[in-house]
């Protein structure tokens, strides 16, 4: 009987060892996956911030470029009227349009989901 008892205890210990081993591996894997998920969220947030900064910088550069183009056009129009014979200037003098008081709208464009700047199609959550 003691041999059968020893074999039974060994089998029970083996089964418990396998079960506990699998549970510890799963908990380690779950912890590692949770860390990977947090890292991926941080990287996504960083990427979204970089994109928002890029678009803000690009918008500022485009605005500067538009102002410089208008200044160049005004200069060419003025100089062509001064230098062209008989007023045959290909440029027309353009009056400055009044600038709106509030250049930025109070609401984001419709194609943006929220202030994060992520594009989102309508009807999706």
PyMOL CGO cylinders between C-alpha atoms (Angstrom):
from pymol import cmd
from pymol.cgo import CYLINDER

trace = [
    CYLINDER, 0.00, 0.00, 0.00, 2.74, 2.38, 0.67, 0.3, 1, 1, 1, 1, 1, 1,
    CYLINDER, 2.74, 2.38, 0.67, 4.07, 1.98, -2.89, 0.3, 1, 1, 1, 1, 1, 1,
    CYLINDER, 4.07, 1.98, -2.89, 0.62, 2.76, -4.31, 0.3, 1, 1, 1, 1, 1, 1,
    CYLINDER, 0.62, 2.76, -4.31, 0.28, 5.72, -1.95, 0.3, 1, 1, 1, 1, 1, 1,
    CYLINDER, 0.28, 5.72, -1.95, 3.70, 7.02, -2.99, 0.3, 1, 1, 1, 1, 1, 1,
    CYLINDER, 3.70, 7.02, -2.99, 2.83, 6.69, -6.70, 0.3, 1, 1, 1, 1, 1, 1,
    CYLINDER, 2.83, 6.69, -6.70, -0.52, 8.46, -6.08, 0.3, 1, 1, 1, 1, 1, 1,
    CYLINDER, -0.52, 8.46, -6.08, 1.18, 11.29, -4.20, 0.3, 1, 1, 1, 1, 1, 1,
    CYLINDER, 1.18, 11.29, -4.20, 3.77, 11.57, -6.99, 0.3, 1, 1, 1, 1, 1, 1,
    CYLINDER, 3.77, 11.57, -6.99, 1.06, 11.75, -9.65, 0.3, 1, 1, 1, 1, 1, 1,
    CYLINDER, 1.06, 11.75, -9.65, -0.88, 14.38, -7.65, 0.3, 1, 1, 1, 1, 1, 1,
    CYLINDER, -0.88, 14.38, -7.65, 2.32, 16.40, -7.14, 0.3, 1, 1, 1, 1, 1, 1,
    CYLINDER, 2.32, 16.40, -7.14, 3.11, 16.13, -10.85, 0.3, 1, 1, 1, 1, 1, 1,
    CYLINDER, 3.11, 16.13, -10.85, -0.38, 17.32, -11.84, 0.3, 1, 1, 1, 1, 1, 1,
    CYLINDER, -0.38, 17.32, -11.84, -0.23, 20.19, -9.31, 0.3, 1, 1, 1, 1, 1, 1,
    CYLINDER, -0.23, 20.19, -9.31, 3.23, 21.14, -10.57, 0.3, 1, 1, 1, 1, 1, 1,
    CYLINDER, 3.23, 21.14, -10.57, 2.04, 21.24, -14.18, 0.3, 1, 1, 1, 1, 1, 1,
    CYLINDER, 2.04, 21.24, -14.18, -1.07, 23.28, -13.28, 0.3, 1, 1, 1, 1, 1, 1,
    CYLINDER, -1.07, 23.28, -13.28, 0.86, 25.76, -11.15, 0.3, 1, 1, 1, 1, 1, 1,
    CYLINDER, 0.86, 25.76, -11.15, 3.58, 26.03, -13.79, 0.3, 1, 1, 1, 1, 1, 1,
    CYLINDER, 3.58, 26.03, -13.79, 1.05, 26.86, -16.49, 0.3, 1, 1, 1, 1, 1, 1,
    CYLINDER, 1.05, 26.86, -16.49, -0.66, 29.43, -14.28, 0.3, 1, 1, 1, 1, 1, 1,
    CYLINDER, -0.66, 29.43, -14.28, 2.63, 31.16, -13.51, 0.3, 1, 1, 1, 1, 1, 1,
    CYLINDER, 2.63, 31.16, -13.51, 3.57, 31.21, -17.22, 0.3, 1, 1, 1, 1, 1, 1,
    CYLINDER, 3.57, 31.21, -17.22, 0.19, 32.69, -18.09, 0.3, 1, 1, 1, 1, 1, 1,
    CYLINDER, 0.19, 32.69, -18.09, 0.49, 35.36, -15.42, 0.3, 1, 1, 1, 1, 1, 1,
    CYLINDER, 0.49, 35.36, -15.42, 4.01, 36.22, -16.65, 0.3, 1, 1, 1, 1, 1, 1,
    CYLINDER, 4.01, 36.22, -16.65, 2.75, 36.35, -20.23, 0.3, 1, 1, 1, 1, 1, 1,
    CYLINDER, 2.75, 36.35, -20.23, -0.19, 38.51, -19.17, 0.3, 1, 1, 1, 1, 1, 1,
    CYLINDER, -0.19, 38.51, -19.17, 2.16, 40.91, -17.37, 0.3, 1, 1, 1, 1, 1, 1,
    CYLINDER, 2.16, 40.91, -17.37, 4.48, 41.07, -20.37, 0.3, 1, 1, 1, 1, 1, 1,
    CYLINDER, 4.48, 41.07, -20.37, 1.56, 41.64, -22.73, 0.3, 1, 1, 1, 1, 1, 1,
    CYLINDER, 1.56, 41.64, -22.73, 0.21, 44.37, -20.47, 0.3, 1, 1, 1, 1, 1, 1,
    CYLINDER, 0.21, 44.37, -20.47, 3.62, 46.09, -20.49, 0.3, 1, 1, 1, 1, 1, 1,
    CYLINDER, 3.62, 46.09, -20.49, 3.78, 45.78, -24.27, 0.3, 1, 1, 1, 1, 1, 1,
    CYLINDER, 3.78, 45.78, -24.27, 0.30, 47.28, -24.53, 0.3, 1, 1, 1, 1, 1, 1,
    CYLINDER, 0.30, 47.28, -24.53, 1.25, 50.24, -22.32, 0.3, 1, 1, 1, 1, 1, 1,
    CYLINDER, 1.25, 50.24, -22.32, 4.39, 50.77, -24.40, 0.3, 1, 1, 1, 1, 1, 1,
    CYLINDER, 4.39, 50.77, -24.40, 2.35, 50.68, -27.61, 0.3, 1, 1, 1, 1, 1, 1,
    CYLINDER, 2.35, 50.68, -27.61, -0.12, 53.24, -26.19, 0.3, 1, 1, 1, 1, 1, 1,
    CYLINDER, -0.12, 53.24, -26.19, 2.75, 55.55, -25.22, 0.3, 1, 1, 1, 1, 1, 1,
    CYLINDER, 2.75, 55.55, -25.22, 4.25, 55.24, -28.70, 0.3, 1, 1, 1, 1, 1, 1,
    CYLINDER, 4.25, 55.24, -28.70, 0.86, 55.95, -30.28, 0.3, 1, 1, 1, 1, 1, 1,
    CYLINDER, 0.86, 55.95, -30.28, 0.38, 59.05, -28.11, 0.3, 1, 1, 1, 1, 1, 1,
    CYLINDER, 0.38, 59.05, -28.11, 3.86, 60.24, -29.01, 0.3, 1, 1, 1, 1, 1, 1,
    CYLINDER, 3.86, 60.24, -29.01, 3.17, 59.69, -32.71, 0.3, 1, 1, 1, 1, 1, 1,
    CYLINDER, 3.17, 59.69, -32.71, -0.14, 61.55, -32.48, 0.3, 1, 1, 1, 1, 1, 1,
    CYLINDER, -0.14, 61.55, -32.48, 1.60, 64.48, -30.78, 0.3, 1, 1, 1, 1, 1, 1,
    CYLINDER, 1.60, 64.48, -30.78, 4.27, 64.51, -33.48, 0.3, 1, 1, 1, 1, 1, 1,
    CYLINDER, 4.27, 64.51, -33.48, 1.62, 64.57, -36.19, 0.3, 1, 1, 1, 1, 1, 1,
    CYLINDER, 1.62, 64.57, -36.19, -0.30, 67.38, -34.50, 0.3, 1, 1, 1, 1, 1, 1,
    CYLINDER, -0.30, 67.38, -34.50, 2.91, 69.39, -34.16, 0.3, 1, 1, 1, 1, 1, 1,
    CYLINDER, 2.91, 69.39, -34.16, 3.81, 68.68, -37.79, 0.3, 1, 1, 1, 1, 1, 1,
    CYLINDER, 3.81, 68.68, -37.79, 0.44, 69.91, -39.07, 0.3, 1, 1, 1, 1, 1, 1,
    CYLINDER, 0.44, 69.91, -39.07, 0.57, 73.01, -36.87, 0.3, 1, 1, 1, 1, 1, 1,
    CYLINDER, 0.57, 73.01, -36.87, 4.08, 73.84, -38.12, 0.3, 1, 1, 1, 1, 1, 1,
    CYLINDER, 4.08, 73.84, -38.12, 3.06, 73.14, -41.73, 0.3, 1, 1, 1, 1, 1, 1,
    CYLINDER, 3.06, 73.14, -41.73, 0.04, 75.43, -41.40, 0.3, 1, 1, 1, 1, 1, 1,
    CYLINDER, 0.04, 75.43, -41.40, 2.22, 78.22, -40.03, 0.3, 1, 1, 1, 1, 1, 1,
    CYLINDER, 2.22, 78.22, -40.03, 4.72, 77.78, -42.88, 0.3, 1, 1, 1, 1, 1, 1,
    CYLINDER, 4.72, 77.78, -42.88, 1.92, 77.77, -45.47, 0.3, 1, 1, 1, 1, 1, 1,
    CYLINDER, 1.92, 77.77, -45.47, 0.54, 80.99, -43.99, 0.3, 1, 1, 1, 1, 1, 1,
    CYLINDER, 0.54, 80.99, -43.99, 3.97, 82.60, -44.15, 0.3, 1, 1, 1, 1, 1, 1,
    CYLINDER, 3.97, 82.60, -44.15, 4.40, 81.43, -47.73, 0.3, 1, 1, 1, 1, 1, 1,
    CYLINDER, 4.40, 81.43, -47.73, 1.00, 82.88, -48.72, 0.3, 1, 1, 1, 1, 1, 1,
    CYLINDER, 1.00, 82.88, -48.72, 1.89, 86.23, -47.14, 0.3, 1, 1, 1, 1, 1, 1,
    CYLINDER, 1.89, 86.23, -47.14, 5.25, 86.28, -48.91, 0.3, 1, 1, 1, 1, 1, 1,
    CYLINDER, 5.25, 86.28, -48.91, 3.60, 85.42, -52.22, 0.3, 1, 1, 1, 1, 1, 1,
    CYLINDER, 3.60, 85.42, -52.22, 1.13, 88.28, -51.78, 0.3, 1, 1, 1, 1, 1, 1,
    CYLINDER, 1.13, 88.28, -51.78, 3.98, 90.64, -50.96, 0.3, 1, 1, 1, 1, 1, 1,
    CYLINDER, 3.98, 90.64, -50.96, 5.90, 89.48, -54.06, 0.3, 1, 1, 1, 1, 1, 1,
    CYLINDER, 5.90, 89.48, -54.06, 2.84, 89.93, -56.27, 0.3, 1, 1, 1, 1, 1, 1,
    CYLINDER, 2.84, 89.93, -56.27, 2.22, 93.45, -54.93, 0.3, 1, 1, 1, 1, 1, 1,
    CYLINDER, 2.22, 93.45, -54.93, 5.87, 94.31, -55.54, 0.3, 1, 1, 1, 1, 1, 1,
    CYLINDER, 5.87, 94.31, -55.54, 5.74, 92.97, -59.11, 0.3, 1, 1, 1, 1, 1, 1,
    CYLINDER, 5.74, 92.97, -59.11, 2.50, 94.84, -59.81, 0.3, 1, 1, 1, 1, 1, 1,
    CYLINDER, 2.50, 94.84, -59.81, 3.89, 98.13, -58.51, 0.3, 1, 1, 1, 1, 1, 1,
    CYLINDER, 3.89, 98.13, -58.51, 7.20, 97.78, -60.33, 0.3, 1, 1, 1, 1, 1, 1,
    CYLINDER, 7.20, 97.78, -60.33, 5.62, 96.66, -63.59, 0.3, 1, 1, 1, 1, 1, 1,
    CYLINDER, 5.62, 96.66, -63.59, 3.37, 99.73, -63.61, 0.3, 1, 1, 1, 1, 1, 1,
    CYLINDER, 3.37, 99.73, -63.61, 6.39, 101.91, -62.96, 0.3, 1, 1, 1, 1, 1, 1,
    CYLINDER, 6.39, 101.91, -62.96, 8.63, 100.24, -65.55, 0.3, 1, 1, 1, 1, 1, 1,
    CYLINDER, 8.63, 100.24, -65.55, 6.22, 99.02, -68.23, 0.3, 1, 1, 1, 1, 1, 1,
    CYLINDER, 6.22, 99.02, -68.23, 5.66, 101.11, -71.31, 0.3, 1, 1, 1, 1, 1, 1,
    CYLINDER, 5.66, 101.11, -71.31, 2.24, 102.60, -71.88, 0.3, 1, 1, 1, 1, 1, 1,
    CYLINDER, 2.24, 102.60, -71.88, 0.75, 100.90, -68.81, 0.3, 1, 1, 1, 1, 1, 1,
    CYLINDER, 0.75, 100.90, -68.81, 0.89, 97.44, -70.43, 0.3, 1, 1, 1, 1, 1, 1,
    CYLINDER, 0.89, 97.44, -70.43, 1.45, 95.60, -67.17, 0.3, 1, 1, 1, 1, 1, 1,
    CYLINDER, 1.45, 95.60, -67.17, 0.54, 91.92, -66.90, 0.3, 1, 1, 1, 1, 1, 1,
    CYLINDER, 0.54, 91.92, -66.90, 0.02, 92.47, -63.16, 0.3, 1, 1, 1, 1, 1, 1,
    CYLINDER, 0.02, 92.47, -63.16, -2.97, 94.20, -61.65, 0.3, 1, 1, 1, 1, 1, 1,
    CYLINDER, -2.97, 94.20, -61.65, -2.65, 96.13, -58.45, 0.3, 1, 1, 1, 1, 1, 1,
    CYLINDER, -2.65, 96.13, -58.45, -4.66, 94.31, -55.82, 0.3, 1, 1, 1, 1, 1, 1,
    CYLINDER, -4.66, 94.31, -55.82, -6.06, 96.12, -52.82, 0.3, 1, 1, 1, 1, 1, 1,
    CYLINDER, -6.06, 96.12, -52.82, -5.43, 94.50, -49.47, 0.3, 1, 1, 1, 1, 1, 1,
    CYLINDER, -5.43, 94.50, -49.47, -8.50, 92.61, -48.33, 0.3, 1, 1, 1, 1, 1, 1,
    CYLINDER, -8.50, 92.61, -48.33, -9.54, 93.31, -44.77, 0.3, 1, 1, 1, 1, 1, 1,
    CYLINDER, -9.54, 93.31, -44.77, -8.39, 90.56, -42.43, 0.3, 1, 1, 1, 1, 1, 1,
    CYLINDER, -8.39, 90.56, -42.43, -11.09, 88.92, -40.28, 0.3, 1, 1, 1, 1, 1, 1,
    CYLINDER, -11.09, 88.92, -40.28, -10.89, 89.66, -36.56, 0.3, 1, 1, 1, 1, 1, 1,
    CYLINDER, -10.89, 89.66, -36.56, -10.99, 86.00, -35.53, 0.3, 1, 1, 1, 1, 1, 1,
    CYLINDER, -10.99, 86.00, -35.53, -9.07, 83.98, -38.09, 0.3, 1, 1, 1, 1, 1, 1,
    CYLINDER, -9.07, 83.98, -38.09, -9.65, 80.65, -36.35, 0.3, 1, 1, 1, 1, 1, 1,
    CYLINDER, -9.65, 80.65, -36.35, -13.12, 79.12, -36.25, 0.3, 1, 1, 1, 1, 1, 1,
    CYLINDER, -13.12, 79.12, -36.25, -14.70, 78.26, -32.90, 0.3, 1, 1, 1, 1, 1, 1,
    CYLINDER, -14.70, 78.26, -32.90, -15.23, 74.64, -33.95, 0.3, 1, 1, 1, 1, 1, 1,
    CYLINDER, -15.23, 74.64, -33.95, -12.93, 72.01, -35.49, 0.3, 1, 1, 1, 1, 1, 1,
    CYLINDER, -12.93, 72.01, -35.49, -13.36, 71.03, -39.14, 0.3, 1, 1, 1, 1, 1, 1,
    CYLINDER, -13.36, 71.03, -39.14, -15.95, 68.35, -39.71, 0.3, 1, 1, 1, 1, 1, 1,
    CYLINDER, -15.95, 68.35, -39.71, -13.41, 65.73, -40.79, 0.3, 1, 1, 1, 1, 1, 1,
    CYLINDER, -13.41, 65.73, -40.79, -11.65, 65.82, -37.41, 0.3, 1, 1, 1, 1, 1, 1,
    CYLINDER, -11.65, 65.82, -37.41, -12.96, 63.72, -34.57, 0.3, 1, 1, 1, 1, 1, 1,
    CYLINDER, -12.96, 63.72, -34.57, -11.80, 65.91, -31.70, 0.3, 1, 1, 1, 1, 1, 1,
    CYLINDER, -11.80, 65.91, -31.70, -8.99, 68.16, -30.55, 0.3, 1, 1, 1, 1, 1, 1,
    CYLINDER, -8.99, 68.16, -30.55, -6.46, 65.32, -30.91, 0.3, 1, 1, 1, 1, 1, 1,
    CYLINDER, -6.46, 65.32, -30.91, -6.45, 65.89, -34.66, 0.3, 1, 1, 1, 1, 1, 1,
    CYLINDER, -6.45, 65.89, -34.66, -7.19, 62.32, -35.62, 0.3, 1, 1, 1, 1, 1, 1,
    CYLINDER, -7.19, 62.32, -35.62, -9.18, 61.86, -38.77, 0.3, 1, 1, 1, 1, 1, 1,
    CYLINDER, -9.18, 61.86, -38.77, -12.38, 59.98, -38.19, 0.3, 1, 1, 1, 1, 1, 1,
    CYLINDER, -12.38, 59.98, -38.19, -15.14, 59.04, -40.56, 0.3, 1, 1, 1, 1, 1, 1,
    CYLINDER, -15.14, 59.04, -40.56, -18.66, 59.97, -39.61, 0.3, 1, 1, 1, 1, 1, 1,
    CYLINDER, -18.66, 59.97, -39.61, -20.78, 57.21, -38.15, 0.3, 1, 1, 1, 1, 1, 1,
    CYLINDER, -20.78, 57.21, -38.15, -17.88, 55.48, -36.40, 0.3, 1, 1, 1, 1, 1, 1,
    CYLINDER, -17.88, 55.48, -36.40, -17.26, 55.61, -32.66, 0.3, 1, 1, 1, 1, 1, 1,
]
cmd.load_cgo(trace, "trace")
